[in-house]
Amino acid sequence: MIELIKVSKNSNVNAVAGSIASIMRGQNQLIVQTVGAGSLNQAIKALAIARGYLTPSGIELYSYPSFKEVIIDKMTKTAIRLTIVKKLTK
């Protein structure tokens, strides 16, 4: 099963980066879900930090964006999902 991390504009970037790195050490794919510009900003920063954690050990991360309709507080919103894929370089 593919893990799903939800990131908000108030998420701690280093904590999200640590979660991404930890999951990607053991799995080949992960989905990071955001709603709004602030949360997307935090997710991208976390992805850059996580990449820095993993690249020295031969793990490269690639991201593919997509849209997903989600219900939040009984309202339909458009989320941006980043599908993160692991590729080994060593």
PDB file of N, CA, C and O in Angstrom:
ATOM      1  N   MET A   1       0.844  -1.196   0.000  1.00  0.00           N
ATOM      2  CA  MET A   1       0.000   0.000   0.000  1.00  0.00           C
ATOM      3  C   MET A   1       0.879   1.245   0.000  1.00  0.00           C
ATOM      4  O   MET A   1       1.881   1.305   0.713  1.00  0.00           O
ATOM      5  N   ILE A   2       0.508   2.223  -0.789  1.00  0.00           N
ATOM      6  CA  ILE A   2       1.275   3.462  -0.897  1.00  0.00           C
ATOM      7  C   ILE A   2       0.921   4.370   0.278  1.00  0.00           C
ATOM      8  O   ILE A   2      -0.252   4.622   0.550  1.00  0.00           O
ATOM      9  N   GLU A   3       1.949   4.858   0.968  1.00  0.00           N
ATOM     10  CA  GLU A   3       1.755   5.785   2.086  1.00  0.00           C
ATOM     11  C   GLU A   3       1.288   7.144   1.567  1.00  0.00           C
ATOM     12  O   GLU A   3       1.638   7.548   0.459  1.00  0.00           O
ATOM     13  N   LEU A   4       0.491   7.847   2.384  1.00  0.00           N
ATOM     14  CA  LEU A   4       0.008   9.187   2.065  1.00  0.00           C
ATOM     15  C   LEU A   4       0.388  10.111   3.208  1.00  0.00           C
ATOM     16  O   LEU A   4       0.019   9.871   4.358  1.00  0.00           O
ATOM     17  N   ILE A   5       1.124  11.164   2.893  1.00  0.00           N
ATOM     18  CA  ILE A   5       1.460  12.190   3.881  1.00  0.00           C
ATOM     19  C   ILE A   5       0.681  13.444   3.501  1.00  0.00           C
ATOM     20  O   ILE A   5       0.754  13.902   2.361  1.00  0.00           O
ATOM     21  N   LYS A   6      -0.057  13.996   4.448  1.00  0.00           N
ATOM     22  CA  LYS A   6      -0.780  15.250   4.217  1.00  0.00           C
ATOM     23  C   LYS A   6       0.029  16.380   4.840  1.00  0.00           C
ATOM     24  O   LYS A   6       0.400  16.325   6.012  1.00  0.00           O
ATOM     25  N   VAL A   7       0.293  17.402   4.038  1.00  0.00           N
ATOM     26  CA  VAL A   7       1.106  18.536   4.478  1.00  0.00           C
ATOM     27  C   VAL A   7       0.235  19.781   4.509  1.00  0.00           C
ATOM     28  O   VAL A   7      -0.513  20.048   3.568  1.00  0.00           O
ATOM     29  N   SER A   8       0.334  20.544   5.595  1.00  0.00           N
ATOM     30  CA  SER A   8      -0.395  21.813   5.699  1.00  0.00           C
ATOM     31  C   SER A   8       0.601  22.963   5.672  1.00  0.00           C
ATOM     32  O   SER A   8       1.813  22.750   5.710  1.00  0.00           O
ATOM     33  N   LYS A   9       0.082  24.172   5.608  1.00  0.00           N
ATOM     34  CA  LYS A   9       0.963  25.345   5.590  1.00  0.00           C
ATOM     35  C   LYS A   9       1.708  25.509   6.913  1.00  0.00           C
ATOM     36  O   LYS A   9       2.721  26.206   6.975  1.00  0.00           O
ATOM     37  N   ASN A  10       1.207  24.869   7.968  1.00  0.00           N
ATOM     38  CA  ASN A  10       1.839  24.958   9.281  1.00  0.00           C
ATOM     39  C   ASN A  10       2.739  23.765   9.599  1.00  0.00           C
ATOM     40  O   ASN A  10       3.288  23.677  10.697  1.00  0.00           O
ATOM     41  N   SER A  11       2.892  22.848   8.645  1.00  0.00           N
ATOM     42  CA  SER A  11       3.717  21.659   8.883  1.00  0.00           C
ATOM     43  C   SER A  11       5.177  22.042   9.085  1.00  0.00           C
ATOM     44  O   SER A  11       5.688  22.958   8.441  1.00  0.00           O
ATOM     45  N   ASN A  12       5.839  21.323   9.992  1.00  0.00           N
ATOM     46  CA  ASN A  12       7.268  21.502  10.225  1.00  0.00           C
ATOM     47  C   ASN A  12       8.018  20.849   9.066  1.00  0.00           C
ATOM     48  O   ASN A  12       7.941  19.634   8.883  1.00  0.00           O
ATOM     49  N   VAL A  13       8.736  21.642   8.292  1.00  0.00           N
ATOM     50  CA  VAL A  13       9.403  21.169   7.087  1.00  0.00           C
ATOM     51  C   VAL A  13      10.400  20.055   7.400  1.00  0.00           C
ATOM     52  O   VAL A  13      10.464  19.064   6.672  1.00  0.00           O
ATOM     53  N   ASN A  14      11.172  20.204   8.462  1.00  0.00           N
ATOM     54  CA  ASN A  14      12.167  19.188   8.799  1.00  0.00           C
ATOM     55  C   ASN A  14      11.522  17.876   9.229  1.00  0.00           C
ATOM     56  O   ASN A  14      12.043  16.802   8.927  1.00  0.00           O
ATOM     57  N   ALA A  15      10.401  17.953   9.927  1.00  0.00           N
ATOM     58  CA  ALA A  15       9.691  16.734  10.335  1.00  0.00           C
ATOM     59  C   ALA A  15       9.117  16.021   9.113  1.00  0.00           C
ATOM     60  O   ALA A  15       9.193  14.796   9.021  1.00  0.00           O
ATOM     61  N   VAL A  16       8.547  16.770   8.179  1.00  0.00           N
ATOM     62  CA  VAL A  16       8.011  16.175   6.946  1.00  0.00           C
ATOM     63  C   VAL A  16       9.149  15.561   6.131  1.00  0.00           C
ATOM     64  O   VAL A  16       9.004  14.463   5.593  1.00  0.00           O
ATOM     65  N   ALA A  17      10.273  16.260   6.038  1.00  0.00           N
ATOM     66  CA  ALA A  17      11.433  15.735   5.307  1.00  0.00           C
ATOM     67  C   ALA A  17      11.915  14.423   5.930  1.00  0.00           C
ATOM     68  O   ALA A  17      12.239  13.476   5.214  1.00  0.00           O
ATOM     69  N   GLY A  18      11.961  14.369   7.241  1.00  0.00           N
ATOM     70  CA  GLY A  18      12.362  13.144   7.924  1.00  0.00           C
ATOM     71  C   GLY A  18      11.404  12.000   7.640  1.00  0.00           C
ATOM     72  O   GLY A  18      11.828  10.860   7.449  1.00  0.00           O
ATOM     73  N   SER A  19      10.120  12.302   7.611  1.00  0.00           N
ATOM     74  CA  SER A  19       9.116  11.275   7.296  1.00  0.00           C
ATOM     75  C   SER A  19       9.274  10.775   5.869  1.00  0.00           C
ATOM     76  O   SER A  19       9.219   9.571   5.617  1.00  0.00           O
ATOM     77  N   ILE A  20       9.469  11.699   4.936  1.00  0.00           N
ATOM     78  CA  ILE A  20       9.652  11.316   3.540  1.00  0.00           C
ATOM     79  C   ILE A  20      10.882  10.420   3.398  1.00  0.00           C
ATOM     80  O   ILE A  20      10.817   9.368   2.763  1.00  0.00           O
ATOM     81  N   ALA A  21      11.993  10.836   3.986  1.00  0.00           N
ATOM     82  CA  ALA A  21      13.236  10.058   3.886  1.00  0.00           C
ATOM     83  C   ALA A  21      13.079   8.682   4.507  1.00  0.00           C
ATOM     84  O   ALA A  21      13.528   7.687   3.938  1.00  0.00           O
ATOM     85  N   SER A  22      12.448   8.618   5.664  1.00  0.00           N
ATOM     86  CA  SER A  22      12.258   7.338   6.350  1.00  0.00           C
ATOM     87  C   SER A  22      11.403   6.380   5.528  1.00  0.00           C
ATOM     88  O   SER A  22      11.740   5.205   5.386  1.00  0.00           O
ATOM     89  N   ILE A  23      10.309   6.878   4.993  1.00  0.00           N
ATOM     90  CA  ILE A  23       9.413   6.036   4.197  1.00  0.00           C
ATOM     91  C   ILE A  23      10.102   5.588   2.911  1.00  0.00           C
ATOM     92  O   ILE A  23       9.988   4.429   2.512  1.00  0.00           O
ATOM     93  N   MET A  24      10.816   6.508   2.266  1.00  0.00           N
ATOM     94  CA  MET A  24      11.430   6.183   0.975  1.00  0.00           C
ATOM     95  C   MET A  24      12.629   5.252   1.104  1.00  0.00           C
ATOM     96  O   MET A  24      13.031   4.641   0.114  1.00  0.00           O
ATOM     97  N   ARG A  25      13.213   5.127   2.294  1.00  0.00           N
ATOM     98  CA  ARG A  25      14.272   4.136   2.490  1.00  0.00           C
ATOM     99  C   ARG A  25      13.698   2.721   2.385  1.00  0.00           C
ATOM    100  O   ARG A  25      14.389   1.795   1.961  1.00  0.00           O
ATOM    101  N   GLY A  26      12.435   2.562   2.773  1.00  0.00           N
ATOM    102  CA  GLY A  26      11.826   1.237   2.804  1.00  0.00           C
ATOM    103  C   GLY A  26      10.827   0.952   1.700  1.00  0.00           C
ATOM    104  O   GLY A  26      10.447  -0.200   1.494  1.00  0.00           O
ATOM    105  N   GLN A  27      10.396   1.982   0.986  1.00  0.00           N
ATOM    106  CA  GLN A  27       9.392   1.792  -0.061  1.00  0.00           C
ATOM    107  C   GLN A  27       9.848   2.463  -1.355  1.00  0.00           C
ATOM    108  O   GLN A  27      10.790   3.255  -1.358  1.00  0.00           O
ATOM    109  N   ASN A  28       9.173   2.140  -2.440  1.00  0.00           N
ATOM    110  CA  ASN A  28       9.523   2.708  -3.739  1.00  0.00           C
ATOM    111  C   ASN A  28       8.676   3.901  -4.137  1.00  0.00           C
ATOM    112  O   ASN A  28       9.007   4.606  -5.090  1.00  0.00           O
ATOM    113  N   GLN A  29       7.570   4.138  -3.408  1.00  0.00           N
ATOM    114  CA  GLN A  29       6.646   5.195  -3.810  1.00  0.00           C
ATOM    115  C   GLN A  29       5.945   5.770  -2.592  1.00  0.00           C
ATOM    116  O   GLN A  29       5.756   5.082  -1.589  1.00  0.00           O
ATOM    117  N   LEU A  30       5.559   7.044  -2.688  1.00  0.00           N
ATOM    118  CA  LEU A  30       4.907   7.774  -1.609  1.00  0.00           C
ATOM    119  C   LEU A  30       4.079   8.881  -2.238  1.00  0.00           C
ATOM    120  O   LEU A  30       4.451   9.416  -3.282  1.00  0.00           O
ATOM    121  N   ILE A  31       2.958   9.232  -1.612  1.00  0.00           N
ATOM    122  CA  ILE A  31       2.154  10.361  -2.088  1.00  0.00           C
ATOM    123  C   ILE A  31       2.146  11.435  -1.008  1.00  0.00           C
ATOM    124  O   ILE A  31       1.864  11.159   0.158  1.00  0.00           O
ATOM    125  N   VAL A  32       2.460  12.670  -1.417  1.00  0.00           N
ATOM    126  CA  VAL A  32       2.388  13.831  -0.530  1.00  0.00           C
ATOM    127  C   VAL A  32       1.221  14.679  -1.035  1.00  0.00           C
ATOM    128  O   VAL A  32       1.197  15.089  -2.195  1.00  0.00           O
ATOM    129  N   GLN A  33       0.251  14.937  -0.150  1.00  0.00           N
ATOM    130  CA  GLN A  33      -0.957  15.671  -0.547  1.00  0.00           C
ATOM    131  C   GLN A  33      -0.973  17.053   0.088  1.00  0.00           C
ATOM    132  O   GLN A  33      -0.709  17.202   1.281  1.00  0.00           O
ATOM    133  N   THR A  34      -1.291  18.075  -0.731  1.00  0.00           N
ATOM    134  CA  THR A  34      -1.364  19.454  -0.254  1.00  0.00           C
ATOM    135  C   THR A  34      -2.648  20.109  -0.740  1.00  0.00           C
ATOM    136  O   THR A  34      -3.190  19.734  -1.780  1.00  0.00           O
ATOM    137  N   VAL A  35      -3.128  21.080   0.009  1.00  0.00           N
ATOM    138  CA  VAL A  35      -4.255  21.908  -0.423  1.00  0.00           C
ATOM    139  C   VAL A  35      -3.857  23.358  -0.148  1.00  0.00           C
ATOM    140  O   VAL A  35      -3.724  23.767   1.006  1.00  0.00           O
ATOM    141  N   GLY A  36      -3.672  24.114  -1.200  1.00  0.00           N
ATOM    142  CA  GLY A  36      -3.297  25.515  -1.054  1.00  0.00           C
ATOM    143  C   GLY A  36      -1.813  25.754  -1.295  1.00  0.00           C
ATOM    144  O   GLY A  36      -0.988  24.845  -1.199  1.00  0.00           O
ATOM    145  N   ALA A  37      -1.501  27.011  -1.612  1.00  0.00           N
ATOM    146  CA  ALA A  37      -0.137  27.383  -1.967  1.00  0.00           C
ATOM    147  C   ALA A  37       0.838  27.224  -0.810  1.00  0.00           C
ATOM    148  O   ALA A  37       1.975  26.797  -1.010  1.00  0.00           O
ATOM    149  N   GLY A  38       0.404  27.564   0.397  1.00  0.00           N
ATOM    150  CA  GLY A  38       1.286  27.465   1.562  1.00  0.00           C
ATOM    151  C   GLY A  38       1.709  26.040   1.855  1.00  0.00           C
ATOM    152  O   GLY A  38       2.868  25.777   2.175  1.00  0.00           O
ATOM    153  N   SER A  39       0.766  25.127   1.746  1.00  0.00           N
ATOM    154  CA  SER A  39       1.102  23.727   2.022  1.00  0.00           C
ATOM    155  C   SER A  39       1.965  23.132   0.910  1.00  0.00           C
ATOM    156  O   SER A  39       2.839  22.308   1.180  1.00  0.00           O
ATOM    157  N   LEU A  40       1.729  23.541  -0.337  1.00  0.00           N
ATOM    158  CA  LEU A  40       2.570  23.077  -1.440  1.00  0.00           C
ATOM    159  C   LEU A  40       4.005  23.578  -1.256  1.00  0.00           C
ATOM    160  O   LEU A  40       4.960  22.844  -1.511  1.00  0.00           O
ATOM    161  N   ASN A  41       4.151  24.808  -0.821  1.00  0.00           N
ATOM    162  CA  ASN A  41       5.470  25.373  -0.544  1.00  0.00           C
ATOM    163  C   ASN A  41       6.199  24.542   0.517  1.00  0.00           C
ATOM    164  O   ASN A  41       7.372  24.210   0.347  1.00  0.00           O
ATOM    165  N   GLN A  42       5.513  24.211   1.598  1.00  0.00           N
ATOM    166  CA  GLN A  42       6.129  23.408   2.655  1.00  0.00           C
ATOM    167  C   GLN A  42       6.518  22.024   2.136  1.00  0.00           C
ATOM    168  O   GLN A  42       7.580  21.504   2.480  1.00  0.00           O
ATOM    169  N   ALA A  43       5.664  21.435   1.313  1.00  0.00           N
ATOM    170  CA  ALA A  43       5.936  20.095   0.778  1.00  0.00           C
ATOM    171  C   ALA A  43       7.155  20.102  -0.129  1.00  0.00           C
ATOM    172  O   ALA A  43       7.978  19.188  -0.062  1.00  0.00           O
ATOM    173  N   ILE A  44       7.286  21.112  -0.974  1.00  0.00           N
ATOM    174  CA  ILE A  44       8.425  21.196  -1.888  1.00  0.00           C
ATOM    175  C   ILE A  44       9.724  21.391  -1.102  1.00  0.00           C
ATOM    176  O   ILE A  44      10.741  20.774  -1.417  1.00  0.00           O
ATOM    177  N   LYS A  45       9.688  22.247  -0.083  1.00  0.00           N
ATOM    178  CA  LYS A  45      10.880  22.434   0.748  1.00  0.00           C
ATOM    179  C   LYS A  45      11.255  21.127   1.446  1.00  0.00           C
ATOM    180  O   LYS A  45      12.432  20.769   1.504  1.00  0.00           O
ATOM    181  N   ALA A  46      10.262  20.418   1.973  1.00  0.00           N
ATOM    182  CA  ALA A  46      10.519  19.142   2.646  1.00  0.00           C
ATOM    183  C   ALA A  46      11.102  18.117   1.682  1.00  0.00           C
ATOM    184  O   ALA A  46      11.994  17.352   2.049  1.00  0.00           O
ATOM    185  N   LEU A  47      10.604  18.100   0.455  1.00  0.00           N
ATOM    186  CA  LEU A  47      11.116  17.175  -0.552  1.00  0.00           C
ATOM    187  C   LEU A  47      12.580  17.478  -0.869  1.00  0.00           C
ATOM    188  O   LEU A  47      13.384  16.557  -1.017  1.00  0.00           O
ATOM    189  N   ALA A  48      12.926  18.748  -0.974  1.00  0.00           N
ATOM    190  CA  ALA A  48      14.316  19.133  -1.240  1.00  0.00           C
ATOM    191  C   ALA A  48      15.234  18.702  -0.090  1.00  0.00           C
ATOM    192  O   ALA A  48      16.344  18.224  -0.324  1.00  0.00           O
ATOM    193  N   ILE A  49      14.771  18.870   1.134  1.00  0.00           N
ATOM    194  CA  ILE A  49      15.568  18.465   2.299  1.00  0.00           C
ATOM    195  C   ILE A  49      15.707  16.946   2.338  1.00  0.00           C
ATOM    196  O   ILE A  49      16.799  16.431   2.577  1.00  0.00           O
ATOM    197  N   ALA A  50      14.613  16.228   2.106  1.00  0.00           N
ATOM    198  CA  ALA A  50      14.650  14.761   2.114  1.00  0.00           C
ATOM    199  C   ALA A  50      15.590  14.238   1.042  1.00  0.00           C
ATOM    200  O   ALA A  50      16.309  13.264   1.264  1.00  0.00           O
ATOM    201  N   ARG A  51      15.589  14.874  -0.107  1.00  0.00           N
ATOM    202  CA  ARG A  51      16.503  14.479  -1.185  1.00  0.00           C
ATOM    203  C   ARG A  51      17.945  14.612  -0.724  1.00  0.00           C
ATOM    204  O   ARG A  51      18.782  13.764  -1.032  1.00  0.00           O
ATOM    205  N   GLY A  52      18.235  15.677   0.015  1.00  0.00           N
ATOM    206  CA  GLY A  52      19.578  15.869   0.567  1.00  0.00           C
ATOM    207  C   GLY A  52      19.970  14.766   1.546  1.00  0.00           C
ATOM    208  O   GLY A  52      21.140  14.391   1.626  1.00  0.00           O
ATOM    209  N   TYR A  53      18.987  14.244   2.293  1.00  0.00           N
ATOM    210  CA  TYR A  53      19.248  13.133   3.216  1.00  0.00           C
ATOM    211  C   TYR A  53      19.549  11.844   2.451  1.00  0.00           C
ATOM    212  O   TYR A  53      20.401  11.062   2.872  1.00  0.00           O
ATOM    213  N   LEU A  54      18.858  11.615   1.331  1.00  0.00           N
ATOM    214  CA  LEU A  54      18.905  10.320   0.653  1.00  0.00           C
ATOM    215  C   LEU A  54      19.945  10.219  -0.461  1.00  0.00           C
ATOM    216  O   LEU A  54      20.467   9.133  -0.709  1.00  0.00           O
ATOM    217  N   THR A  55      20.253  11.310  -1.129  1.00  0.00           N
ATOM    218  CA  THR A  55      21.176  11.273  -2.264  1.00  0.00           C
ATOM    219  C   THR A  55      22.547  10.679  -1.910  1.00  0.00           C
ATOM    220  O   THR A  55      23.073   9.889  -2.694  1.00  0.00           O
ATOM    221  N   PRO A  56      23.143  11.024  -0.771  1.00  0.00           N
ATOM    222  CA  PRO A  56      24.450  10.437  -0.450  1.00  0.00           C
ATOM    223  C   PRO A  56      24.437   8.909  -0.323  1.00  0.00           C
ATOM    224  O   PRO A  56      25.471   8.267  -0.506  1.00  0.00           O
ATOM    225  N   SER A  57      23.287   8.330  -0.013  1.00  0.00           N
ATOM    226  CA  SER A  57      23.207   6.874   0.115  1.00  0.00           C
ATOM    227  C   SER A  57      22.751   6.202  -1.180  1.00  0.00           C
ATOM    228  O   SER A  57      22.427   5.015  -1.184  1.00  0.00           O
ATOM    229  N   GLY A  58      22.727   6.961  -2.280  1.00  0.00           N
ATOM    230  CA  GLY A  58      22.417   6.376  -3.587  1.00  0.00           C
ATOM    231  C   GLY A  58      20.943   6.302  -3.921  1.00  0.00           C
ATOM    232  O   GLY A  58      20.551   5.542  -4.807  1.00  0.00           O
ATOM    233  N   ILE A  59      20.112   7.077  -3.228  1.00  0.00           N
ATOM    234  CA  ILE A  59      18.673   7.101  -3.512  1.00  0.00           C
ATOM    235  C   ILE A  59      18.316   8.459  -4.100  1.00  0.00           C
ATOM    236  O   ILE A  59      18.536   9.493  -3.468  1.00  0.00           O
ATOM    237  N   GLU A  60      17.770   8.453  -5.300  1.00  0.00           N
ATOM    238  CA  GLU A  60      17.321   9.681  -5.959  1.00  0.00           C
ATOM    239  C   GLU A  60      15.795   9.705  -5.940  1.00  0.00           C
ATOM    240  O   GLU A  60      15.150   8.674  -6.131  1.00  0.00           O
ATOM    241  N   LEU A  61      15.220  10.888  -5.707  1.00  0.00           N
ATOM    242  CA  LEU A  61      13.763  11.043  -5.665  1.00  0.00           C
ATOM    243  C   LEU A  61      13.280  11.813  -6.885  1.00  0.00           C
ATOM    244  O   LEU A  61      13.888  12.801  -7.296  1.00  0.00           O
ATOM    245  N   TYR A  62      12.176  11.342  -7.457  1.00  0.00           N
ATOM    246  CA  TYR A  62      11.516  12.011  -8.568  1.00  0.00           C
ATOM    247  C   TYR A  62      10.073  12.264  -8.169  1.00  0.00           C
ATOM    248  O   TYR A  62       9.466  11.456  -7.466  1.00  0.00           O
ATOM    249  N   SER A  63       9.525  13.385  -8.618  1.00  0.00           N
ATOM    250  CA  SER A  63       8.174  13.774  -8.234  1.00  0.00           C
ATOM    251  C   SER A  63       7.303  13.993  -9.461  1.00  0.00           C
ATOM    252  O   SER A  63       7.737  14.578 -10.453  1.00  0.00           O
ATOM    253  N   TYR A  64       6.065  13.513  -9.377  1.00  0.00           N
ATOM    254  CA  TYR A  64       5.086  13.665 -10.455  1.00  0.00           C
ATOM    255  C   TYR A  64       3.809  14.267  -9.864  1.00  0.00           C
ATOM    256  O   TYR A  64       3.153  13.618  -9.048  1.00  0.00           O
ATOM    257  N   PRO A  65       3.438  15.493 -10.258  1.00  0.00           N
ATOM    258  CA  PRO A  65       2.251  16.136  -9.691  1.00  0.00           C
ATOM    259  C   PRO A  65       0.953  15.697 -10.371  1.00  0.00           C
ATOM    260  O   PRO A  65       0.939  15.336 -11.548  1.00  0.00           O
ATOM    261  N   SER A  66      -0.131  15.739  -9.602  1.00  0.00           N
ATOM    262  CA  SER A  66      -1.470  15.472 -10.132  1.00  0.00           C
ATOM    263  C   SER A  66      -2.499  16.184  -9.259  1.00  0.00           C
ATOM    264  O   SER A  66      -2.181  16.649  -8.165  1.00  0.00           O
ATOM    265  N   PHE A  67      -3.722  16.265  -9.747  1.00  0.00           N
ATOM    266  CA  PHE A  67      -4.816  16.879  -8.992  1.00  0.00           C
ATOM    267  C   PHE A  67      -5.723  15.801  -8.423  1.00  0.00           C
ATOM    268  O   PHE A  67      -5.846  14.721  -9.001  1.00  0.00           O
ATOM    269  N   LYS A  68      -6.365  16.091  -7.281  1.00  0.00           N
ATOM    270  CA  LYS A  68      -7.308  15.169  -6.654  1.00  0.00           C
ATOM    271  C   LYS A  68      -8.366  16.005  -5.939  1.00  0.00           C
ATOM    272  O   LYS A  68      -8.036  16.908  -5.170  1.00  0.00           O
ATOM    273  N   GLU A  69      -9.627  15.703  -6.194  1.00  0.00           N
ATOM    274  CA  GLU A  69     -10.719  16.363  -5.477  1.00  0.00           C
ATOM    275  C   GLU A  69     -10.853  15.725  -4.092  1.00  0.00           C
ATOM    276  O   GLU A  69     -10.937  14.503  -3.977  1.00  0.00           O
ATOM    277  N   VAL A  70     -10.874  16.551  -3.043  1.00  0.00           N
ATOM    278  CA  VAL A  70     -11.000  16.061  -1.667  1.00  0.00           C
ATOM    279  C   VAL A  70     -12.097  16.841  -0.953  1.00  0.00           C
ATOM    280  O   VAL A  70     -12.408  17.972  -1.327  1.00  0.00           O
ATOM    281  N   ILE A  71     -12.677  16.237   0.068  1.00  0.00           N
ATOM    282  CA  ILE A  71     -13.704  16.889   0.881  1.00  0.00           C
ATOM    283  C   ILE A  71     -13.063  17.322   2.201  1.00  0.00           C
ATOM    284  O   ILE A  71     -12.530  16.501   2.947  1.00  0.00           O
ATOM    285  N   ILE A  72     -13.126  18.631   2.472  1.00  0.00           N
ATOM    286  CA  ILE A  72     -12.605  19.176   3.721  1.00  0.00           C
ATOM    287  C   ILE A  72     -13.693  20.053   4.320  1.00  0.00           C
ATOM    288  O   ILE A  72     -14.157  20.993   3.674  1.00  0.00           O
ATOM    289  N   ASP A  73     -14.101  19.757   5.538  1.00  0.00           N
ATOM    290  CA  ASP A  73     -15.176  20.504   6.211  1.00  0.00           C
ATOM    291  C   ASP A  73     -16.424  20.600   5.334  1.00  0.00           C
ATOM    292  O   ASP A  73     -17.026  21.666   5.203  1.00  0.00           O
ATOM    293  N   LYS A  74     -16.800  19.468   4.738  1.00  0.00           N
ATOM    294  CA  LYS A  74     -17.990  19.342   3.888  1.00  0.00           C
ATOM    295  C   LYS A  74     -17.933  20.193   2.621  1.00  0.00           C
ATOM    296  O   LYS A  74     -18.961  20.474   2.004  1.00  0.00           O
ATOM    297  N   MET A  75     -16.717  20.601   2.240  1.00  0.00           N
ATOM    298  CA  MET A  75     -16.538  21.377   1.008  1.00  0.00           C
ATOM    299  C   MET A  75     -15.563  20.626   0.098  1.00  0.00           C
ATOM    300  O   MET A  75     -14.602  20.019   0.570  1.00  0.00           O
ATOM    301  N   THR A  76     -15.821  20.673  -1.196  1.00  0.00           N
ATOM    302  CA  THR A  76     -14.924  20.038  -2.156  1.00  0.00           C
ATOM    303  C   THR A  76     -13.796  21.006  -2.498  1.00  0.00           C
ATOM    304  O   THR A  76     -14.031  22.153  -2.877  1.00  0.00           O
ATOM    305  N   LYS A  77     -12.571  20.518  -2.355  1.00  0.00           N
ATOM    306  CA  LYS A  77     -11.392  21.318  -2.668  1.00  0.00           C
ATOM    307  C   LYS A  77     -10.509  20.525  -3.612  1.00  0.00           C
ATOM    308  O   LYS A  77     -10.612  19.301  -3.690  1.00  0.00           O
ATOM    309  N   THR A  78      -9.648  21.220  -4.323  1.00  0.00           N
ATOM    310  CA  THR A  78      -8.704  20.566  -5.219  1.00  0.00           C
ATOM    311  C   THR A  78      -7.354  20.471  -4.526  1.00  0.00           C
ATOM    312  O   THR A  78      -6.752  21.482  -4.163  1.00  0.00           O
ATOM    313  N   ALA A  79      -6.894  19.251  -4.351  1.00  0.00           N
ATOM    314  CA  ALA A  79      -5.582  19.009  -3.751  1.00  0.00           C
ATOM    315  C   ALA A  79      -4.568  18.778  -4.862  1.00  0.00           C
ATOM    316  O   ALA A  79      -4.906  18.303  -5.946  1.00  0.00           O
ATOM    317  N   ILE A  80      -3.327  19.123  -4.571  1.00  0.00           N
ATOM    318  CA  ILE A  80      -2.220  18.745  -5.448  1.00  0.00           C
ATOM    319  C   ILE A  80      -1.506  17.596  -4.761  1.00  0.00           C
ATOM    320  O   ILE A  80      -1.097  17.696  -3.604  1.00  0.00           O
ATOM    321  N   ARG A  81      -1.366  16.504  -5.497  1.00  0.00           N
ATOM    322  CA  ARG A  81      -0.667  15.328  -4.984  1.00  0.00           C
ATOM    323  C   ARG A  81       0.667  15.199  -5.694  1.00  0.00           C
ATOM    324  O   ARG A  81       0.740  15.266  -6.921  1.00  0.00           O
ATOM    325  N   LEU A  82       1.711  15.016  -4.920  1.00  0.00           N
ATOM    326  CA  LEU A  82       3.037  14.757  -5.463  1.00  0.00           C
ATOM    327  C   LEU A  82       3.332  13.277  -5.248  1.00  0.00           C
ATOM    328  O   LEU A  82       3.495  12.830  -4.113  1.00  0.00           O
ATOM    329  N   THR A  83       3.398  12.528  -6.329  1.00  0.00           N
ATOM    330  CA  THR A  83       3.779  11.133  -6.239  1.00  0.00           C
ATOM    331  C   THR A  83       5.300  11.100  -6.280  1.00  0.00           C
ATOM    332  O   THR A  83       5.909  11.520  -7.263  1.00  0.00           O
ATOM    333  N   ILE A  84       5.907  10.604  -5.219  1.00  0.00           N
ATOM    334  CA  ILE A  84       7.355  10.536  -5.092  1.00  0.00           C
ATOM    335  C   ILE A  84       7.796   9.116  -5.413  1.00  0.00           C
ATOM    336  O   ILE A  84       7.275   8.151  -4.854  1.00  0.00           O
ATOM    337  N   VAL A  85       8.755   8.998  -6.312  1.00  0.00           N
ATOM    338  CA  VAL A  85       9.254   7.695  -6.741  1.00  0.00           C
ATOM    339  C   VAL A  85      10.747   7.625  -6.455  1.00  0.00           C
ATOM    340  O   VAL A  85      11.481   8.589  -6.671  1.00  0.00           O
ATOM    341  N   LYS A  86      11.184   6.467  -5.965  1.00  0.00           N
ATOM    342  CA  LYS A  86      12.601   6.249  -5.639  1.00  0.00           C
ATOM    343  C   LYS A  86      13.293   5.544  -6.794  1.00  0.00           C
ATOM    344  O   LYS A  86      12.756   4.609  -7.389  1.00  0.00           O
ATOM    345  N   LYS A  87      14.500   6.015  -7.096  1.00  0.00           N
ATOM    346  CA  LYS A  87      15.371   5.326  -8.060  1.00  0.00           C
ATOM    347  C   LYS A  87      16.746   5.212  -7.433  1.00  0.00           C
ATOM    348  O   LYS A  87      17.274   6.183  -6.891  1.00  0.00           O
ATOM    349  N   LEU A  88      17.327   4.020  -7.510  1.00  0.00           N
ATOM    350  CA  LEU A  88      18.655   3.794  -6.949  1.00  0.00           C
ATOM    351  C   LEU A  88      19.713   4.205  -7.963  1.00  0.00           C
ATOM    352  O   LEU A  88      19.613   3.871  -9.144  1.00  0.00           O
ATOM    353  N   THR A  89      20.732   4.934  -7.496  1.00  0.00           N
ATOM    354  CA  THR A  89      21.779   5.400  -8.402  1.00  0.00           C
ATOM    355  C   THR A  89      23.086   4.638  -8.223  1.00  0.00           C
ATOM    356  O   THR A  89      23.969   4.730  -9.076  1.00  0.00           O
ATOM    357  N   LYS A  90      23.225   3.903  -7.154  1.00  0.00           N
ATOM    358  CA  LYS A  90      24.467   3.145  -6.902  1.00  0.00           C
ATOM    359  C   LYS A  90      24.255   1.685  -7.137  1.00  0.00           C
ATOM    360  O   LYS A  90      25.183   0.893  -6.976  1.00  0.00           O
TER     361      LYS A  90
END
